[in-house]
Amino acid sequence: MILSNTPVIDLHGFDREYASICVKEFIKDNHMMGIKTVLIIHGNGSGVLRKKIQDDLRRNSLVEKYELNMFNSGETIVRLKRK
């Protein structure tokens, strides 16, 4: 469940490389603060940005799991590992 206080990063208008860097820092910062769930808004479009971000999440050691938001496929919900 996503609550209004869930940290969000909106990647609209970002290119793949800049989005990748921003998401990595966003994940690291929220993990350090003990946040358990974050939301990444990548939009729908052609799916190129979503694929890049999810490839990065798959390799990120701080990520426990991630999934597309079942109510909005332009968002990915990320569950972070405990500190």
N, C-alpha and C positions, 0 to 999 in steps of 0.2 A: 504494500500500500504506500502510495506517495502522499506525503503530507505537505502542507504549505511551507514548512520550514526545511524541506529537503533541499540541499544545495544543488543548483542548476548551472550548467554551462550551455550557452546557446552558440552554435557554430555557424549559423547562417552567415554567408558571405566570406567564410574562411576558405583558403585553399587547403589541400590535403596535408601538406607539410606543416603549415602553421597550426592547423587544427590538431594534428598529432602532438606537437610540442605542448600546446595549451592543455590538452586532455591529460597528458602525462603529469604535468605540474598540478592540475586540478585534482587528480587522483592522489598524488603524493601529499598535497596540502591537507586534503580532507582525511586521509588516513592518519596523518600526524595529529589531527584534532580529535581523532576517535569517532569520526562520523561513520556510520554503517552503510548508508544508502545514499547514492547520488544519482542525478538525472543528467543525461547528455542529450541535448536537442541537436540533431544533425539534419533534420528535414527529410523529405522523401526524394524528390528529384530523380536523378538517374541511378541513385544508390551507390555511387562511387565513394562518397564521403562516409556513408554508413559502413561500407565494407572495410575501408581503411581503419576507421575507428575501432570496429569490432576485431579486426586482425591485431591491432595494438593491444586491445583489452585482453585478448587471448594469451598474449605473451607477457602481460604485466603481472609480476609476482604479488602485487598488493590486491589484486582482484580475485574475489572468491567465485563470483559468477555474474553473468549479465544476460539480459534478454530484452527483446523488443517490447515496448509497452503495448499490451494487447488492445488498448483503446486508441493508440496513436503510433503508427509504424514509423513516424519521424522522430521517435524518441527511444533511447536505450536506457534501461534501468540497470544500475551497477551496484552490486553488493560487495563491499570491501571486507577484506580479512581483518580479524582482530589484531590489535597492536601486540 
